[in-house]
Amino acid sequence: MSTVRPTVAELSERLWTGFPEAVHIGVEDDSAAHAGHAGAQGGAGHYRVQIVSPVFAGLRSVARHRLVYHCVGDWIPGRVHALSMTLSTPGDQA
């Protein structure tokens, strides 16, 4: 049975709901680059996610990633196979 991966718009909406204070959220569907990969065979997607949010202040990388996984965890591993994340605060951008 094939799984329908979320669209960029669906994933973006889910992230904006989870991070309403974010100053930037970018999502790229990188699934085509992973065609043939075992995780992609069932239809689950690979994405690159960039989030700039003050909520990440004072958090280490693992804690930042956990916050993102909390937003989309119900889609993993069924609809989303992999997320490549760049997570920063507005101050990190300076």
matplotlib code that plots the C-alpha trace (Angstrom):
import matplotlib.pyplot as plt

x = [0.0, 1.4, 1.4, 0.6, 3.4, 2.3, 2.5, 4.9, 1.8, 0.5, 3.8, 4.3, 0.8, 1.5, 4.8, 3.2, 0.6, 3.3, 5.5, 3.2, 5.9, 8.3, 9.8, 10.5, 9.5, 10.8, 10.0, 11.4, 10.3, 13.6, 11.8, 12.9, 16.5, 15.8, 13.9, 14.8, 15.7, 14.1, 12.2, 10.8, 9.4, 6.2, 5.6, 6.8, 8.6, 12.0, 12.0, 14.3, 12.9, 14.2, 12.7, 13.8, 11.9, 12.6, 11.2, 14.6, 16.5, 18.5, 17.7, 20.3, 20.0, 18.3, 15.6, 14.9, 14.5, 12.1, 9.9, 9.6, 9.0, 6.3, 4.5, 4.8, 5.4, 2.1, 3.3, 6.5, 7.3, 4.1, 3.9, 7.3, 10.4, 13.1, 13.5, 16.7, 16.3, 18.0, 16.6, 17.7, 16.7, 16.5, 19.7, 21.5, 21.0, 23.0]
y = [0.0, 3.4, 6.3, 9.8, 12.2, 15.6, 18.5, 21.4, 23.4, 20.8, 20.5, 24.2, 24.7, 22.1, 23.8, 27.3, 25.9, 24.5, 27.5, 30.6, 32.9, 31.9, 34.6, 32.2, 28.7, 27.1, 23.7, 21.9, 18.5, 16.6, 13.3, 13.1, 13.0, 9.9, 7.9, 4.2, 4.7, 2.1, 4.7, 6.3, 3.1, 3.3, 6.9, 8.7, 12.0, 13.5, 17.2, 20.0, 22.3, 25.7, 27.4, 30.6, 31.1, 32.7, 29.5, 27.8, 30.3, 28.5, 25.1, 22.6, 21.0, 17.8, 19.8, 21.9, 18.8, 17.3, 20.3, 19.8, 16.1, 16.9, 18.8, 16.1, 12.9, 11.4, 11.5, 9.7, 7.2, 6.8, 10.1, 11.5, 9.4, 12.0, 15.6, 17.6, 20.5, 23.8, 25.4, 28.7, 31.8, 35.3, 36.1, 33.2, 34.9, 38.0]
z = [0.0, -1.0, 1.4, 0.3, 1.5, 2.6, 0.2, 1.0, 1.8, 4.3, 6.0, 6.2, 7.6, 10.3, 11.2, 11.3, 13.6, 15.9, 15.7, 15.4, 16.7, 14.0, 11.8, 9.0, 8.0, 4.8, 3.5, 0.4, -0.8, -1.5, -2.2, -5.8, -4.8, -2.7, -5.3, -4.9, -1.3, 1.0, 3.0, -0.2, -1.7, 0.3, -0.7, 2.4, 1.7, 2.4, 3.3, 4.1, 6.8, 7.9, 10.9, 12.6, 15.9, 19.2, 20.9, 20.1, 22.3, 25.0, 23.5, 22.3, 18.9, 20.1, 22.0, 19.0, 16.8, 19.4, 19.1, 15.4, 15.7, 18.2, 15.4, 12.7, 14.7, 13.7, 10.0, 10.8, 9.4, 7.3, 5.4, 6.2, 6.1, 6.7, 7.8, 7.3, 9.7, 10.1, 13.3, 14.6, 16.5, 15.0, 17.0, 15.3, 12.0, 12.9]

ax = plt.figure().add_subplot(projection="3d")
ax.plot(x, y, z, "-o")
ax.set_aspect("equal")
plt.show()
